[in-house]
């Protein structure tokens, strides 16, 4: 893992899904590069372990689909981070069922949309005012190439990630000129604990769609997220950044 010394000196961040996978990798980089991080995650045991490993400032065990809990967590995290939140990385997400639309369980559909889209909206809605108050912010909402292309037998996931892309484009335009930048990452499948939610056949299908012929690595996407979350990303907003191994070209 290559880091950039001092890139996040004096900066603070909230990372959702921060106890594992991409969220954890991003949080680890931000701390290594001088920043303070608050981790949000549903799993309290994983949070405790990640806090020790990363050196996070604060942790919150939270279901992001609970709007009231998110609003409270934003206030709590703002105080724990010294009265400012400079970076929000929304990485919490689930895959849902892997079946055709006509067989898709209603409860799985609703849960995927509640976490991947509604929960992300709640996080952005609660943190944006904190950023506007300080005149600075970087928001990275993690979507997927599935939100651009759609994966068969993953309709809820694809739809929710398409929603994240559209939402972030809207938000970025709203905030342009106010010191707060919002972009989205659209990675192809990468090695991550979330793959444990999928059958091998689905993972094999997604690998076959990547021209490079392999899955991505977490650190490849984490590196892109940290650029998007830094001061270096100063003139691009309401946009998508791909880490797709050539799968998507738009």
C-alpha angles and dihedrals in degrees: 000000000000114000133187112232114236097359091130099032108151092005127122130205144189114209119189118207082026099150097072146009121007095350092056092046091051093047091049091054094047092053091045088053095053105272135124118236137198113201121212119192141145094233112076095189092052089046092055092050093046092049091056094044097046101032093237118184096222142357134207124196102214147153102222091206088073105086096194091050091050093050090051092046091052091054092045093048093047090056093044091052093053101266101305139080112198100171135035119188114183106200102144112118148135133211103221125201122342102221139106118282094254089057098039112129112239093221092053092049092051094046093051093049091044093056105029099041113010093041091049089050091051091051093049092044092053098043102040094074090054090054094045090052089060097037094235138085146141119205123189116185113191113224127156143236083254086071089059101038107018121232118233114246090019101082098142093048093045093047094047092050092047086054091053090054093050093043093051093048089054094045094047091055091048092053099040110125094019098090094256120108124194125191137156133228118222107192127178115230113306134181104280141134089256088075087070087073091062134071116248090246090062093048090049090051092052092047090052090058094058113092092209087063097229142078118260125255122242092236091057092060093038090056091054092047091052091053089050090048095050135084088254089075096072108134104037120082137149087030141120126237116202129214095174109128089243097309096120125037102178 
